[in-house]
Amino acid sequence: MELIFVRHGEPDWTTADVDRADAPLTDRGRAQADLTARRIADEFAPLSEIIASTALRAQETALPIADLMGLPIESFAGLVELGIPSWSGKTTTMVRDTFDRSFNRPHAEWWSGMAGGESFRDFHERVTGTMLRILGDRGIRPHPDHDHLWSVDEPGRRIAIVSHGGTGAVVMALLLGAPPAPWEWKRFRPAHASLSKLAAFPFAESYVWSLQTFNDQEHLPEDIRTRARYLP
């Protein structure tokens, strides 16, 4: 059983230095997505299915994978990134200043998120709840009696999950048994269009998740490798 986590390509957050919501990919982001799709087709075929966040940047990253693999995209709003305050129409400088102030808050305040946005508590509950339902519908469930062990009905599945830095971090922490923290982005920091693979291995009549690769960018030339603007 393998889960291939794909972070979306570089998003085009600004137009004329003004921030907007639910951005599409940049030209570079689309190139990243195409190269990611080829890598997946070369090394991870056949896929059982493709799951994606409903955010436009995730959908545009998943599309070339779906085209190459001949699979539909199954989309879930619960996998969208942490909801931030509405900044449509605000300049990039204003948004960056807000992020800089946010990063300097006491750690206990991080649970509440930024004013006007989604709290990390709500985000964590949304993402883990969505992912547990997705996995459960596919016969993958936490063991009822043993922490960090799982039951897997069909160990031959290989599923691509196209989402976001924060979403992927929360899901990986869940599967690996790490306690939740509102700085998941610091523990797992994938670059745009990178690949991370978790595999479930038999153990004690159950299965345990193992992180096999993380932030793999070997399919991307150095000159088109990018990271998020605001999260260091």
N, C-alpha and C positions, 0 to 999 in steps of 0.2 A: 504494500500500500504506500503510495507516494503522493504527497501534495507539493506542487510546484508553485511557489509564490512569486508573482511578477509584480514589481512596482510599476506604476504607469510611467510613461515617458514624460519628458519635460513639458510642463503646461505653459501656455501663453497667458499669464495672469494679467498682463498690462497691455493697454492700448493707449498710446500717447501718454505714457507714465501715469495712467489712471487705472486703479485696480478694478477687477470685475469678478463676478461669481461664476462658478462652474465653467472654468476655462477649457477650451480645446487645447490640443497639442500645438507646440511650435513646429516649424518645419524640421528642426533638429529632433524634436520629440517624435515626429512621424518617422524619421529615419531610424531612430532608436527602436521604435515599435516594429518596423519591418525587419530589422536585424535580429531582434528578439524572437520574432515569429520563426525566422529561418533556423535559429539555434534550437528552438523547441522542436521544430519539425525534424531536424537532423538527429537530435539526441534523445528526445523524450516521446517520440511516436511509438505506439499509438497512445493518444490520450483517451480517457474514458469520457471526459466532458470538460467544458470551459465555464467557469463561474466568474462573475465580475461585479464590481460595484456599479451602481447606476450612474455615477458621475461621468461627465462627458470625457474627461481625460482617461479614465479607466476603460470606457467603452471603445475609444479610438485606439487604445493600446491592444485591447483584446481582439479587435476586428481582423487584423492581418493574421493572427493566430487561427481564428475561426476559419478564415478563407483558406489557409494552407492545409488545415487539418480536416476541413469539410464537416465542421461541427457547429451547432448553434451556440449562442452565448446565453447562459442562464443568469439573469441579472437580479441583484438583491440590494434594495435601498439600505438595508441594515449594515452593509459593508462600506458605506460612504465614510470618508474621513471625519474626524472630530469637527463638529459644527462651530465655526468661528463667527464673531460678530459680522454684521453686514458692512462691508467696506466698498461696495460698488460706488464708483465716482470719487473715492478718496485717492490721493496721490500715493505713489509707492513710498515716498519719504515718510508720510504720515503713518502708513501701515508698518513700516520698518521700526519707527520710533515706538509704536505700540507694542510690538513684539519684544523690543529690547527692554522696555519697562517690565513686561510680563516675566521675562526670564530672571529678573532680579528680585522677584517676590520671595518671601519665605516659603520653604518647601510645602508646608501644610496648606497654603493657599492654592497650590496647584490643583488640588482635588476639585476646586470650584470652577476651574476654567477661567476664561477671560470674561469680563462684564459684557453681557449681551450675547454670549456664545453658549455652547453646550458644556455642561460640567463634565469633568473626566469620569466621575462616577456614572453619570448617565451614558456617556460614550462607551465605557467599559461594559456596562450591562447590555447595551444595545448590540455591540459587536459580538460579545461572547454568547449572548442569547441567540443571535442570528446564526452564528457558526455552529453552535451545538444543534440547532434545528437542521441546518444543512447536513451536517455529518450524520445526525441521527436518522434522517430520511434515507441515508445511504448505508445504514447498518454499522455506523461507527459511533460508539458510545463509551463514556467513561465507565470503568468497572464499578459496580455498585458497592463493592466491599474493600477496594484497595485504591488508595490515592495514586494518581499518576499512571495507572494501568488502564488499558482500553480494550474493548471488544471490537473486533473487525470481522464482519460477515464475509466480505469479498476482498481478500488481501491483494488481488491482482489489479485493483483499480489504480489509475494514475490521473489525478485531477489538477488542472491548472487553475489558479485563483489570482485574478488580476485586480489589485486593489491599491492601497495607499501605504505610506510609511507607518503611520500610526495604527491603522487597521491591522496591517500585517504584524506589527510588533505585539499588539494585544493578543492576536490569535496564536502567535508562536509562544508567547509566555504561557498562555492557557495550555497548549499541548505539551509543553516542556515542564509544566508544573511549577513555574515561577510565580510567586505571589504578585498580585497587581500593584502597580505603582503609577502615579501620574506623570512619570518621566520615562514611559516605555520607549519613546523615541530615542532616548539616550542609550538604552540597552541594546536596541536593534536599530541600526542606522543604514538602511539600504539606499543606494543611489537610484536615480531614475533608470527604469528599464532593466534593472538588475534581477537576477534569479536567485532564489533561496529554496532549498529542497529539504523537506522533512519526510522521513520514511518510518513506517511502523514495522517493528520487528517482533517476532514471537518471543514471549518471555513469560514463564510461570503460567502456562495455559491461557495467557492473555497477550497483549501487545504493548510495547512501549515506544514512544516517539523519539526519534533520534535526529538531530540537526546534522544533515550531511554536507550541505554547502550553504553559504550565506553571502549575499552581496556579490554574486558572481557577475562580472562585467566583461568576461573574456571575449564575448561576441561584439563588443563595442570598441571601435578605435579610440585611442586616448583623446583625440580632439573633439569627440562628441560625448564624452562622459560628463554628467552634470549631477548636482545635488539640489535639494530644496533651497530656496533663497534665504528663508528666515530661520529654519531650524539648524543649528550648527552641528 
